[in-house]
């Protein structure tokens, strides 16, 4: 088996794994309805703003 064949197969495997990971992230984000968690995380940078100006 030549080194070119090994690299071609490895490239294909990495592409498939990357796509599967991307689809998993999309499913986790949009289908599991985690918007409440994301909304609270998005507000974290502004949480201590009130105490600094008070």
C-alpha positions in Angstrom: 0.0 0.0 0.0 1.5 3.3 -1.0 1.7 6.4 1.1 -0.6 8.3 -1.3 -3.3 5.7 -0.7 -3.0 6.0 3.0 -3.2 9.8 2.9 -6.2 9.7 0.6 -8.1 7.3 2.9 -7.2 9.3 6.0 -8.4 12.5 4.4 -11.7 10.9 3.6 -12.1 9.6 7.1 -11.3 13.0 8.6 -13.8 14.6 6.3 -16.6 12.2 7.3 -15.7 12.6 11.0 -15.7 16.4 10.8 -19.1 16.4 9.0 -20.5 14.1 11.7 -19.2 16.4 14.4 -20.7 19.4 12.7 -24.1 17.7 12.4 -23.9 16.7 16.0 -23.3 20.3 17.1 -26.3 21.5 14.9 -28.5 18.8 16.4 -27.4 19.7 20.0 -28.0 23.4 19.4 -31.2 23.5 17.4 -33.1 20.3 18.1 -32.7 20.0 21.8 -34.2 23.4 22.4 -31.4 24.7 24.7 -32.3 28.3 24.1 -32.8 29.0 27.8 -29.2 27.8 28.5 -27.8 29.9 25.7 -29.8 33.0 26.7 -28.4 32.8 30.2 -24.9 32.3 28.9 -25.2 35.2 26.5 -26.2 37.5 29.5 -23.1 36.5 31.6 -20.8 39.3 30.3 -23.4 41.9 31.4 -24.1 40.4 34.8 -21.6 42.4 36.8 -22.2 45.6 34.9 -24.8 46.7 37.5 -22.5 46.3 40.4 -19.7 48.3 38.8 -21.9 51.4 38.2 -23.8 51.1 41.5 
